[in-house]
Amino acid sequence: MSSAPVEQDARFAEEFNPDVSVESIAAVYASALLGAAYETGAKLPELMEEFQSFFDDLISAQPHFETLLCSALIRADDKVAMLDRSLASSASPLFLNFLKVLARHNRLDILRAIHHQTRVAYNKQIGRVPVTVTTATELDAVTKETLIRQLTHLLNAEPMLHSVVDAETIGGMIVRVGDTIYDGSILTQLKNVRQQMIDRSAHEIQSRRDSFRNTEGN
């Protein structure tokens, strides 16, 4: 399998943006991986599961393997050989090739950042939005379910809720969606505004129906 789609995007990032942050570089590699998956017809859910399993099954069981992959003292060719020996019989050609590209570019040390950015990009593609909810006390199941329903309507997407408990939280609740922060009162206002829009539309529809009836009656 050719490494061109992944490799070209990665080279572009490093040649034209030499001072970009780790997260920015990781985002480019993540985009390249998902793009290569699209071009080769790979199933994204399976690719994401394989990426996660790489950490859960291999790295967690053999932490020294990650140390070797990240080491600046080991040549890129030797890392490629290590990957072949360890994963050739179990990894998909796309994922193994991707890891080899990272090895050749000396970017295996940011593999965890790339994994994170791949999850972010994948979730965005399928309509999932990460949401952090900070409350003074732990959310009970009913409140959490209600909040998820409200956020689903407000965001028009599936919220991935991460709960944080902070006893000093003012107002009872703070909701962060990306760079936007809402407190409990703002969420209530948004919900009320949405309901008012629905009610107004319903009223206008009913008014038009009534006018049609009156016209027909005349």
LODOZA-883154 format. One line per 4 residues: number of its first residue (from 1); their letters; for each residue x negated, y, z of N, C-alpha, C, CB. Coordinates in pm, whole numbers, plus 50000, padded with zeros to 5 digits. Atoms other than C-alpha are relative to their C-alpha. Glycine has a CB too. Layout:
residues N
NUM = a = X Y Z X Y Z X Y Z X Y Z | ...
END
This chain:
residues 218
1 = mssa = 49915 49880 50000 50000 50000 50000 49912 50125 50000 50096 50001 50124 | 50081 49879 50010 49863 50339 49905 50019 50089 50121 50034 50077 49873 | 49992 49909 49885 49781 50589 50180 50019 50143 49955 49875 49989 50085 | 49996 49864 50054 49822 50890 49950 50101 50091 50066 50028 49995 49855
5 = pveq = 49902 49905 49942 50150 51038 50090 49960 50050 50137 50136 49934 50009 | 50040 49959 49865 50023 51038 50447 49872 50079 49996 49984 49879 50091 | 50133 49939 49998 49665 51130 50368 50000 50140 49941 49903 49913 49925 | 49998 49870 50063 49739 51421 50137 50059 50106 50091 50078 49994 49869
9 = darf = 49937 49904 49908 49971 51593 50386 49907 50032 50115 50133 49945 50052 | 50090 49978 49888 49719 51546 50665 49883 50087 49959 49950 49867 50054 | 50112 49919 50046 49433 51690 50461 50041 50145 49979 49943 49943 49870 | 49950 49864 50021 49644 51991 50366 50001 50077 50130 50140 49997 49939
13 = aeef = 49990 49934 49869 49702 52070 50733 49864 50042 50050 50067 49908 50101 | 50130 49973 49941 49337 52053 50828 49914 50093 49914 49927 49871 50025 | 50079 49915 50086 49193 52229 50525 50047 50145 50003 50003 49948 49858 | 49946 49866 50010 49426 52528 50527 50040 50060 50134 50118 49998 49911
17 = npdv = 49966 49950 49867 49499 52557 50898 49901 49946 50104 50145 49961 50038 | 50101 50058 49913 49173 52487 51082 50018 50030 50148 49867 50048 49958 | 49987 49960 49859 49284 52656 51404 50137 49965 50059 49975 50148 50014 | 49868 50033 49948 49630 52508 51444 49988 49915 50125 50084 49929 49895
21 = sves = 50001 50074 49874 49721 52352 51778 50017 49851 49976 50110 50051 50092 | 49985 50146 50008 49729 51980 51852 50143 49965 49961 49963 49934 50135 | 49861 50031 50030 50109 51980 51845 50034 50032 49855 50092 50078 50093 | 49975 49965 50140 50111 52152 51505 49941 49894 49907 49941 50138 49967
25 = iaav = 50063 50105 50080 49867 51898 51362 50080 49871 50012 49853 49976 50043 | 49922 50121 49977 50066 51616 51520 50131 50004 49922 50029 49982 50150 | 49874 49986 50072 50385 51751 51362 49982 49973 49851 50058 50140 50020 | 50027 50024 50142 50225 51740 51017 49984 49851 49973 49874 50076 49955
29 = yasa = 50016 50143 50017 50118 51378 51059 50135 49928 50018 49897 49945 50100 | 49868 50060 49978 50466 51292 51193 50086 50016 49875 50069 50065 50121 | 49924 49974 50121 50626 51453 50889 49950 49913 49885 49991 50148 49962 | 50058 50083 50105 50386 51266 50661 50042 49855 50015 49847 50011 50001
33 = llga = 49959 50138 49975 50473 50934 50825 50145 49978 49959 49980 49964 50148 | 49858 50014 50035 50848 50988 50791 50020 50015 49849 50084 50103 50076 | 49992 49984 50145 50797 51107 50434 49956 49875 49927 49916 50118 49956 | 50048 50124 50061 50597 50795 50348 50102 49889 50017 49865 49958 50061
37 = ayet = 49897 50101 49975 50869 50580 50506 50115 50018 49901 50051 50010 50146 | 49892 49971 50094 51129 50751 50288 49961 49955 49859 50034 50150 50001 | 50045 50032 50135 50921 50704 49972 49988 49850 49977 49866 50067 49972 | 50017 50145 50015 50858 50335 50038 50125 49921 50032 49888 49953 50089
41 = gakl = 49875 50068 49969 51214 50258 50144 50002 49932 50136 50027 49900 49895 | 50003 50060 49866 51119 50166 50501 50118 50051 50082 49866 50032 50073 | 49889 49962 49913 51397 50172 50761 49946 50077 50120 50080 49875 50045 | 50053 49913 49894 51335 50458 51001 50023 49945 50141 50062 50137 49989
45 = pelm = 49983 50054 49864 51494 50296 51310 49898 49891 50032 50141 49943 50016 | 50098 50106 49977 51264 49996 51268 49859 50057 50015 50003 49899 49885 | 50131 49935 49989 50961 50221 51217 49984 50065 50137 49982 50105 49889 | 50007 49935 49870 51044 50419 51530 49984 49896 50112 50126 50085 50024
49 = eefq = 50013 50107 49901 51083 50097 51727 49859 49941 50000 50104 49889 49973 | 50136 50053 50011 50750 49972 51598 49898 50095 50062 49963 49974 49852 | 50090 49899 49943 50576 50297 51695 50007 49994 50153 50037 50143 49949 | 49983 50008 49855 50722 50273 52046 49940 49872 50055 50148 50009 50038
53 = sffd = 50052 50129 49955 50629 49905 52076 49848 49999 50002 50051 49888 49910 | 50146 49991 50003 50270 49992 51988 49948 50043 50137 49953 50099 49891 | 50040 49953 49867 50248 50178 52319 50048 49907 50110 50053 50141 50025 | 49941 50082 49894 50480 49958 52524 49935 49863 50010 50149 49985 49976
57 = dlis = 50047 50139 49999 50342 49619 52421 49849 49986 49991 50063 49926 49886 | 50145 50015 50019 49983 49676 52313 49919 50090 50093 49964 50031 49856 | 50081 49905 49922 49848 49990 52479 50021 49981 50150 50035 50143 49962 | 49975 50020 49857 50017 49929 52815 49931 49874 50051 50152 49991 50027
61 = aqph = 50063 50126 49959 49881 49574 52823 49848 50006 49991 50051 49887 49914 | 50145 49990 50019 49533 49673 52702 49959 50148 49993 49957 49925 49871 | 50032 49856 50001 49462 50035 52805 49860 50030 49947 50014 50056 50139 | 50136 49977 50050 49094 49991 52715 50000 50013 49847 49907 49886 50044
65 = fetl = 49991 49992 50146 49204 49952 52351 50024 50144 49956 50113 49908 49947 | 49977 49858 50031 49338 50308 52349 49873 50081 50024 50115 50056 50085 | 50126 49930 49972 49012 50426 52506 49904 49986 49884 49937 49947 50129 | 50090 50025 50112 48816 50266 52223 50046 50076 49875 49991 49850 49970
69 = lcsa = 49948 49931 50118 49045 50411 51955 49976 50151 50008 50149 49972 49985 | 50016 49855 49982 49009 50762 52102 49854 50042 50014 50077 50045 50123 | 50140 49968 49974 48633 50742 52160 49932 50065 49879 49925 49874 50040 | 50077 49933 50105 48417 50982 51960 49869 49929 49972 49973 50146 50038
73 = lira = 50126 50073 50015 48128 50740 51999 50012 49882 49903 49953 49950 50135 | 49977 50113 50090 48285 50475 51775 50032 50054 49860 50115 49910 50051 | 49982 49953 50137 48267 50521 51398 50141 49971 49949 49897 49934 49908 | 49867 50016 50057 48585 50558 51196 50018 49863 49936 50027 50110 49897
77 = ddkv = 49992 50130 50065 48511 50244 50994 50016 49887 50101 49876 49976 49914 | 49989 50102 49896 48472 50044 51313 50141 50001 50061 49894 50024 50110 | 49863 49991 49948 48809 50171 51438 50099 49937 49902 50039 50147 50028 | 49914 50061 50102 48971 50069 51109 49992 49849 50010 49960 50047 49859
81 = amld = 50018 50144 49986 48823 49722 51152 50070 49947 50125 49850 49965 50004 | 49932 50039 49876 48955 49706 51510 50150 49992 49979 49968 50100 50112 | 49856 49998 50027 49302 49796 51390 50041 49880 49915 50041 50131 49930 | 49972 50116 50084 49287 49528 51122 50002 49871 50081 49897 49990 49888
85 = rsla = 50008 50123 49921 49183 49261 51368 50117 49989 50097 49868 49996 50077 | 49896 50003 49896 49447 49359 51625 50141 49999 49945 49983 50117 50090 | 49863 49977 50045 49747 49444 51408 50036 49942 49864 50025 50145 49998 | 49973 50044 50137 49712 49293 51061 50110 49895 49991 49874 49944 49939
89 = ssas = 49901 50108 50006 49931 48995 51147 50136 50039 50059 49947 49880 50074 | 49875 49964 49932 50200 49184 51339 50060 50133 49955 49976 50007 50148 | 49950 49867 50038 50227 49545 51217 50048 50003 49856 49891 50106 50020 | 49956 49981 50138 50412 49657 50907 49887 50067 49922 50131 50085 49994
93 = plfl = 50106 49937 50080 50185 49763 50618 50000 50152 50012 50015 49962 49854 | 49992 49855 49990 50313 50121 50645 49940 50050 50130 50146 50046 49989 | 50047 49952 49870 50243 50158 51016 49850 49975 50016 50077 49932 50114 | 50142 50030 49990 49904 49987 50998 49919 50096 49913 49972 49854 49959
97 = nflk = 50068 49907 50089 49804 50203 50704 49996 50140 50061 50070 50004 49863 | 49994 49869 49934 49914 50512 50896 49894 50011 50109 50140 50023 50061 | 50102 50000 49895 49692 50420 51192 49860 50007 49940 50014 49875 50089 | 50131 49995 50065 49400 50366 50954 49968 50140 49948 49995 49899 49885
101 = vlar = 50020 49862 50046 49452 50712 50803 49958 50088 50118 50130 50056 49935 | 50037 49923 49881 49438 50859 51154 49858 49969 50042 50097 49970 50116 | 50137 50039 49963 49119 50663 51224 49899 50068 49908 49983 49846 49992 | 50094 49939 50096 48952 50793 50906 49990 50151 50020 50045 49969 49857
105 = hnrl = 50001 49856 49977 49048 51149 50999 49962 50035 50145 50136 50060 49967 | 50036 49978 49859 48935 51104 51362 50114 50067 50077 49873 50085 50011 | 49884 49943 49934 49288 51179 51483 50073 49900 50089 50094 50055 49896 | 49934 50095 49910 49366 50870 51689 50008 50053 50143 49925 49867 49998
109 = dilr = 49997 49944 49866 49296 51080 51998 50126 50082 50025 49877 50086 50024 | 49874 49926 49981 49621 51271 51936 50120 49913 49961 49999 50131 49916 | 49894 50090 50042 49829 50962 51859 50126 50015 50086 49952 49856 50006 | 49883 49982 49913 50055 51020 52161 50077 50127 49961 49958 50007 50149
113 = aihh = 49934 49877 50045 50126 51375 52043 50072 49976 49867 49898 50115 49985 | 49937 50032 50128 50201 51240 51694 50126 49918 50023 49901 49923 49909 | 49883 50081 49966 50435 50983 51846 50115 50088 50048 49964 49895 50108 | 49898 49908 49948 50620 51259 52032 50061 50081 49887 49939 50094 50106
117 = qtrv = 49950 49918 50110 50649 51476 51722 50081 49918 49900 49885 50069 49929 | 49923 50088 50088 50772 51179 51519 50139 49978 50057 49928 49865 49981 | 49869 50015 49935 51050 51123 51774 50083 50126 49984 49982 49967 50149 | 49929 49872 50014 51140 51493 51762 50057 50014 49860 49905 50118 50031
121 = aynk = 49956 49986 50139 51157 51493 51381 50109 49899 49965 49881 49982 49906 | 49901 50105 50028 51351 51166 51368 50134 50036 50064 49951 49863 50052 | 49876 49962 49932 51606 51282 51626 50069 50116 49929 49971 50039 50145 | 49942 49887 50074 51653 51603 51431 50070 49951 49874 49892 50103 49964
125 = qigr = 49942 50054 50124 51719 51404 51114 50135 49934 50025 49905 49900 49937 | 49877 50075 49976 51991 51195 51275 50099 50078 50089 49968 49866 50065 | 49904 49916 49929 52157 51485 51459 49997 49989 50151 50134 49969 49955 | 50014 50004 49854 52026 51437 51811 49923 50124 50046 49927 49870 50045
129 = vpvt = 50063 49878 49949 51934 51743 52018 49959 49978 50146 50097 50122 49989 | 50041 50014 49860 51723 51725 52336 50051 50116 50085 49848 49991 50010 | 49943 49899 49909 51890 51909 52624 49951 49971 50141 50156 50000 49993 | 50044 50013 49860 51742 51968 52970 50100 50073 50090 49857 50056 50020
133 = vtta = 49902 49942 49908 51996 52026 53247 49940 50001 50140 50134 49919 49998 | 50055 49985 49865 51866 52161 53578 50113 50038 50095 49887 50108 50002 | 49894 49974 49903 52103 52147 53875 49945 49996 50142 50114 49897 49984 | 50044 49997 49860 52077 52208 54248 50010 49863 50065 50084 50101 50079
137 = teld = 49982 50137 49951 52201 51855 54318 50014 49907 49881 50124 49989 50095 | 49995 50097 50109 52202 51538 54114 50141 49992 49941 49956 49862 50049 | 49871 50009 50067 52479 51515 53855 50062 49863 50022 49986 50028 49849 | 49931 50129 49992 52740 51248 53918 50041 49958 49860 50123 50008 50095
141 = avtk = 49970 50058 50131 52852 51024 53634 50111 50074 49927 50039 49855 50016 | 49887 49931 50062 53181 51205 53572 49959 50137 49947 50115 50014 50100 | 50046 49866 50042 53019 51551 53559 49908 49989 49880 49928 50072 50116 | 50094 50017 50110 52745 51424 53330 50075 49968 49870 49900 49888 50032
145 = etli = 49921 50037 50119 52999 51270 53092 50075 50120 49946 50098 49887 50033 | 49928 49879 50041 53204 51590 53087 49906 50099 49932 50068 50067 50120 | 50098 49908 50056 52893 51798 53020 49956 49955 49861 49878 50011 50093 | 50040 50053 50131 52788 51571 52733 50107 50028 49896 49972 49849 50009
149 = rqlt = 49891 49971 50093 53131 51610 52574 50003 50147 49960 50135 49961 50062 | 49999 49857 50028 53118 51989 52605 49883 50040 49909 49995 50079 50131 | 50119 49968 50080 52764 52008 52464 50013 49946 49858 49874 49944 50067 | 49981 50057 50133 52857 51780 52175 50084 50093 49914 50067 49863 50010
153 = hlln = 49916 49906 50074 53130 52026 52074 49927 50131 49973 50128 50027 50077 | 50068 49871 50015 52918 52335 52131 49886 49993 49900 49948 50047 50135 | 50119 50013 50084 52609 52205 51949 50030 49934 49866 49894 49921 50072 | 49965 50077 50119 52791 52000 51687 49892 49895 49971 50018 50094 49877
157 = aepm = 50105 50100 50009 52529 51732 51754 50005 49913 50125 49859 50066 49983 | 50004 50090 49885 52456 51446 51991 49892 50047 50098 49972 49854 49954 | 50100 49954 49904 52287 51584 52306 49928 49883 50067 50066 50087 50107 | 50081 50097 49927 52001 51381 52454 49969 50063 50136 49867 49961 49922
161 = lhsv = 50002 49931 49872 52045 51476 52817 49886 49953 50089 50133 49979 50072 | 50105 50027 49902 51749 51499 53053 50032 50083 50125 49856 50035 49943 | 49959 49931 49878 51849 51583 53412 49881 50029 50091 50104 49917 50075 | 50103 49958 49906 51626 51776 53650 50069 50058 50124 49903 50105 49935
165 = vdae = 49942 49949 49876 51711 51845 54016 49904 50101 50063 50029 49884 50100 | 50077 49892 49937 51589 52175 54163 50092 50070 50099 49942 50101 49893 | 49912 49946 49896 51742 52283 54494 50011 50152 49994 49949 49959 50136 | 50000 49854 50006 51657 52648 54418 50073 50053 49876 49858 50051 50003
169 = tigg = 49929 49956 50120 51862 52656 54098 50113 50095 50036 50054 49878 49923 | 49898 49900 49974 52078 52968 54095 50117 49980 49905 49942 50143 49985 | 49882 50014 50084 52433 52939 53970 50044 49858 49980 49975 50062 49868 | 49956 50139 50006 52448 52563 54004 49949 49921 49882 50145 49997 49999
173 = mivr = 50041 50075 50118 52332 52474 53654 49928 50088 49899 50122 49935 49935 | 50070 49933 50110 52082 52577 53386 49982 49897 49889 49861 50059 50048 | 50010 50090 50114 52094 52420 53041 49903 50059 49898 50140 49975 49936 | 50097 49955 50100 51797 52445 52803 50017 49917 49874 49854 49990 50055
177 = vgdt = 49993 50064 50131 51844 52366 52435 49892 50065 49913 50143 50014 49935 | 50112 49941 50073 51514 52419 52256 49945 50119 50077 50044 50044 49858 | 50048 49879 49935 51408 52775 52335 50113 50082 50061 49924 50085 49901 | 49885 49926 49949 51758 52881 52439 50042 49945 50136 50118 49992 49901
181 = iydg = 49960 50039 49864 51864 52877 52804 50138 50056 50029 49897 50050 50105 | 49866 49959 49959 52225 52888 52921 50017 49970 50148 50109 49927 49915 | 49963 50034 49863 52342 52916 53277 50144 49951 49999 49982 50123 50097 | 49867 50057 49994 52668 52767 53397 50108 50094 49953 50030 49957 50139
185 = silt = 49897 49903 50038 52866 53086 53346 50004 50020 49849 49976 50134 50070 | 50004 49982 50146 52749 53123 52986 50063 49881 49930 49856 50019 49952 | 49938 50119 50058 52847 52765 52909 50152 50010 50008 49952 49874 50071 | 49855 49985 49984 53193 52839 53047 50053 50102 49901 50034 50043 50143
189 = qlkn = 49959 49898 50095 53213 53153 52835 50006 49944 49858 49905 50120 50005 | 50003 50058 50133 53114 52963 52523 50118 49906 49979 49869 49925 49978 | 49886 50092 50009 53373 52698 52594 50129 50079 49985 50006 49909 50123 | 49879 49919 50006 53638 52966 52650 50014 50068 49864 50000 50105 50111
193 = vrqq = 49997 49936 50131 53544 53150 52330 50043 49901 49894 49862 50060 49966 | 49964 50104 50096 53568 52826 52135 50150 49969 50008 49917 49873 50026 | 49858 50030 49983 53911 52755 52282 50086 50114 49949 50031 49972 50147 | 49926 49885 50049 54027 53109 52206 50008 50000 49848 49936 50130 50051
197 = midr = 50002 50006 50146 53922 53064 51841 50099 49894 49950 49857 49968 49949 | 49907 50106 50038 54116 52738 51823 50144 50047 50018 49974 49874 50083 | 49865 49951 49972 54422 52898 51984 50043 50106 49899 50008 50057 50141 | 49968 49894 50095 54403 53200 51752 50034 49941 49863 49881 50099 49987
201 = sahe = 49974 50064 50129 54383 52977 51444 50136 49931 50000 49889 49899 49967 | 49871 50069 49990 54678 52772 51564 50115 50100 49995 50007 49917 50131 | 49896 49896 49999 54877 53091 51626 50022 50055 49860 49962 50114 50097 | 49989 49946 50135 54800 53225 51278 50071 49901 49907 49862 50035 49945
205 = iqsr = 49936 50102 50083 54902 52896 51117 50151 49996 50027 49937 49862 50027 | 49859 50004 49963 55228 52893 51311 50074 50123 49948 50015 49990 50152 | 49938 49876 50048 55299 53258 51220 50029 49992 49851 49909 50120 50031 | 49980 50012 50145 55253 53182 50851 50114 49903 49969 49870 49954 49931
209 = rdsf = 49891 50095 50020 55480 52882 50877 50135 50067 50025 49984 49878 50092 | 49876 49931 49967 55745 53100 51044 50039 50097 49889 49987 50074 50133 | 49970 49903 50106 55714 53365 50772 50049 49929 49876 49876 50084 49968 | 49956 50078 50115 55749 53097 50504 50145 49958 50018 49911 49877 49979
213 = rnte = 49864 50045 49973 56063 52968 50671 50099 50114 49983 50010 49942 50141 | 49912 49884 50013 56210 53317 50694 50024 50038 49856 49943 50118 50073 | 49989 49966 50142 56138 53381 50327 50092 49903 49930 49864 49999 49932 | 49916 50100 50062 56298 53055 50228 50147 50018 50042 49951 49859 50037
217 = gn = 49862 49982 49951 56598 53134 50445 50070 50115 49930 50000 50024 50150 | 49942 49888 50067 56649 53464 50265 50026 49967 49853 49910 50122 50013
END
